[in-house]
Amino acid sequence: MAFEDNRHASSLFGSHDQNLAFLERRLGVEATVRGNMVAIRGPADACQQAKKVLESLYDRVRRGEQVALGDVDGAIRMTLSQGSLFPSDGEPARPGFAQVSTRKKTIVARTAAQDAYMRALARHELVFATGPAGTGKTYIGVAWAAALIERGEADRIILSRPAVEAGERLGFLPGDMKEKVDPYLRPLYDALYDVMPPEKVERGMTSGMIEIAPLAFMRGRTLANAVVLLDEAQNTSSMQMKMFLTRLGENSRMIVTGDPTQIDLPPGQVSGLAEAIGLLENVEGVSVARFSAQDVVRHELVARIVRAYESAHPSPNP
C-alpha cells in the first residue's frame, strides 16, 4: 500500500510504528514500512482486513483527526464485524459502526456493543447500559447528551451519581456540600470536558444548562426537555431507582449506566439497577445495552484484568 502524503502516513503508522505493531498483533500479519509505503504479509483474509483498516484510518488522518491505539483497535473490530469484504452480488454491504459528533470531537463506536448502545440511544427514551469498567458506557452517554444539546434537541444536561460509595460517608469529609460531593462526581466532569469546549461547559454550568448533582438532589423534580444520565446505578437502592426513573418529563431522555459486579450496597440490599432491568427490559421505549470484558477499550491489560476477575468471581450481568 502507498499513501500520497508522507506526513499523514507517519501519523497513521504512529510513533515508532506502534499502530502497525498493534495491527500485526491483532490480525496476525507482518507489516514492513518503507517511507510512505507499507507491505502487508500473511493470510489473504487477514491482509485484506489490515488493508481496509489502514485505508479507513488514513481517511481519518486526512480529515485532521488523531489516530491512537484505541482508534486502531476500533477500526479492527469494525472490520471484523462487517464479515466478508467481498459480498455476493445483490448482497448489501454492512454499514460501519455508529458515531456521535460534538463540536469538539467525533466518537466512533469501537465495538459491536458500543455500536448497539449508540443506536439504542437514538431510538429509545430510556436506555440502560451495564458492564465492566472501561467499556465506554458513561463516556458515550455524556457525548450523546452533549450532541443533543448542540443540535437543539434538548435544553439541559443533568448528570447524577449516588454520592455515597464503598461505605464512605460524606459527613466526615471537609467543606460545604459542593466540596463534599464533587469528588464523587469528578468522572462526570472529566467526560463532559472531554467532549465539549471548556468555556461552553463553564457557561452551561453557570446558566444551569448543565447540572451535575448527587442522586439525592433529584427527589421531587420533574425533568422536561432534558437529557438525564445516572452513573454508577448499581449502587442505588430499589426506592432510589424508582424515584429517579419517575423524574422523566416531556421530551426528555434518560441514560442509566452501571457495573453489576461492583455493587457497594450493604449485604442483603437489592441493587436498584438489577431490579429495574428485570422489570422494565420488555417495556416499550426502554432498551438495555450489555457490555462484557471483550468490549473494554481503555487498555489491553484492563480487558485481561476484567476477564481474570470474572473467571474468579462469576456473576450474572442483568
C-alpha angles and dihedrals in degrees: 000000000000124000120205100220118055093201093052091045090053091052090048094052092048132217108328087355090289093152091056091047089054090049090052093052095046099045101030096239135126119237122195120190126210111173108297093349130087127191117207121202129183141074112350096244093047092049091051091049091049090049091052092047093051092047093052092047092047089055089055092050091051089054088058097257123139118241116213131173090268090057091051090050091050093049090050092050091048092050093049092048092054091066120203115029089207108053117193120259112290093015110122117232114251114251122247124253119293120257140195122215131203127174090262101046148345118241113205118195111254099194137035089250092054089048091053090047093053092047091049090052089055094051108035137059094215123036126179117200118191132176145090128316118281098036096110098248097137097031094054091044092054091046090051091051091050091050092052090051092050091049091051093242093122135028101209144027116213117187121186143174136177103267099212118064139163093010095299118138124215092215091072093055119093124245138036124312095277092050090048096052101035095082089057092050097044095104089059091051090050093053092046094052090048095058100034133048110264093237091054091050091051092048091046093052091047093050095042094246087118120042127179113186142151117263093252089067092063096071116116096011132120111209112206128175090010143118107228122192125188114195128193088023092163086079095060122103121232092260093046092053092048090049092051097046092050091058089078110123137183117310092004135132128209129204120188119189133180149140111240091199093063103057113155097182120124114276113279096022115123117235111244089216095058092045094048093051091049092051101038109031093101096040115115112257093026126104133180121210114195125199130191138189088277088066097056107124103175101085136334090245092055090058091050091048092051092049091050092053092045090053092049096042110023115192131170117258106227 
